[in-house]
Amino acid sequence: MASLSAMLPYESAGIFEQPKQKFAFKVPRVVSDQKGKFEQDDWFKKVTRASEARYTGNRERPMEERRAKFQSDLKTNGRTELALTQNGLNLILEFDISPNGYTGRAPDVDFAKEPGMVHLTSKSIILNGVCVRWRGVFNLESLNGTGSIEFDDEMAQEEDNRLRQQMEYYNQRIRDFNDRQKYKREAD
């Protein structure tokens, strides 16, 4: 008769065995050379050119209701959905809607700059490992506009610092693991 352990389709850890350590690494949010990728990558060259943008929210609703919802979402929620028609990129963007006095810079959503238009500058987003923001102008009547994606130096620096910290943490974990393995081998 075959032993019980040979009949099991998998190996199980014994009661007194230590569980094997596993390494779980997170995928980095950004690439190491964001500025270089932004300037050299063909896809980024396409999306940095000014292109037509359209509001894509509430397409099933009448135009008057869509206009009201577009303005309401910008003013109260600080977000909108849009599509860049030239390259087929669909984005859900967020905006800082706090008054100008709190941020110390121009507002992200500006209805007063030009009548019948709204000037938008999105919060930073990460596209293909690069920190960018979308800047453009929308016509409040037709819900069409133009805009482009631009590199966000400030956020890129913050994300680069996070990447360095993450890599240092992983390198330290690997060193600790190797040291434990070395001591374990020496003890045996």
N, C-alpha and C positions, 0 to 999 in steps of 0.2 A: 504494500500500500504506500502510495506516495505521501510525502510529508505535507502537512497542512500549508506551510509557507510556499511550497511549490505550486499549490493549487490556486493561490491568490493571484488575481490578474495584475496586481500592483504591489509595490513594496510599502509596507507601513512602518512607521517609526516605532521602535520598542518603547515600553513605558518609561525606561530610564534614559533614553537617548535624548540628546539635546536637539531641538529643531535646527535645521540648517538655516543659516542667515541668507536673506535675500536682499539684493540691492534694487531699489526702485528709484530710477532717475526720472525727473521731470524733463520734458522737452523744453528747451529754452524758448522764451517768448520772442526774443529778437536775435538777429544775427550779430556776429561780433563786429563787423564793419558796416554799420547801417548807412552811413553817408556814401560810402563807396558803392554799395549795392543800389542805393537810390539813384545815383548819378550814372551808373554803368548798365543797369538792367534794362533791356528793351521794353519790357512791360511797363516799368515806371516811366520811361520816356514817353510812352503813349498816354498814360493817365495824367501826366503833368501838363500836357497841353490843354488849354481851355476848350471845353467841350460842352455840348448841350446836356442839360439835366432836366428831368421831369419828376414831378411829385407823383409817387405811385400809391399812396395811401387811399383807401376808400374808393377804389375804381368803380365799384358797382353803384355808387351813390350819384345823385344829380350834381352837376358842376357847382351850383351855388352852395350846396351842403359841403362839397369837397373844399371849396375856398374857405368856408367858415372853420372846418375841421383843421385845415392846414395852419391857419393863423392861430387857432386855439391851442393846437399842439405845440407850436413854437413859443407862444406867450406863457402858457401855464405849465406844460410838461417839459419844455426844452428839448424836444426831439422831433424828428421827421424821417420819412422814408423817401428815398429818391433813387433814380436810376440814371446812370451816365449812358446815354444812348449810343455814343460813338463806339464804346468798347464793351457795352453790356454789363457793366458793374452795377450791382444793386447794393445800396448802403442804407443802414439805419443809423442815423447820426444823432448825437446828443450835443446840446449847447448849454453854455453857462448863461442862465437867465437872471443872475443877480444884477442889481443896479451897478452902474459904472463905478460908483464910489467905493464899492467893496473889493473889486478886482484890481483896480489901479491901471486898467488898460481899456481899450475900446470894447464895447459890448459885443458878444458873439451874435446876437440877433438885433439888428438895427432897422426898425421900420421908419425912422425919422430922417435918414440920410437922403432918401430920394422918394418922392411921392409915387405910390403905386408899385413900389419895389421893396424888397426886403434883402438886406445884406447879411450874409451868414458866414460864420467861421466856426467850424465844428471843434469839439474837444478832440484831443489826440486819440487816434486809433492805431492799431498795429496791423499793417497789411504786408503779407509775405515777409515777416520778420523785421519790418522797418516802421518806425514811428512817423506817422503822417497826420495831416489834418486836411479837411476839404474847405475851400473858400470859394464863395460864389455869390451870385445875385439872382433872385427869383422875382418874376412878374406875378403880382398878387391876383391878376385877372385871369391869365392863361395857365398859371401854375407851371410854367416852363422857365428855365433860366440857363445861365452858363456858369461854369466854375472849373476849378482844377484842384488836384491834390498837390500839396507842398510838404516838404520835409519839416519836421518839428524838432528843432535842435534841443530845446529844453527837455522835452519828454525823452528824446533819444539818450541824453546824458543820464537821466534818472534810470532808464531801463538798462543802460550799459553798466551802471553801478550795481544794479540788482543782478545782472548776469555775472559780473565778476564775483560778487558775494556767493552766488549759487555755485559757481565753479570751484571756488575755494572750499566751500562746505563739502562738495563731493570729493574733491581731492583729499581733504582731511579724513573723510570716511574711508576712502580707499587705503590711505596710509595706516589708519587704525586697524582695518581688517587685515591688511598684510602683516602688521606687527603681531596681531593675535594668532594668525596662522603660523607665523615664525615661532612664537613661543610654544604653541601647541605641538609643532613638529619637534622642537628641541626637548620638550617634556616627554615625548614618546620615545 
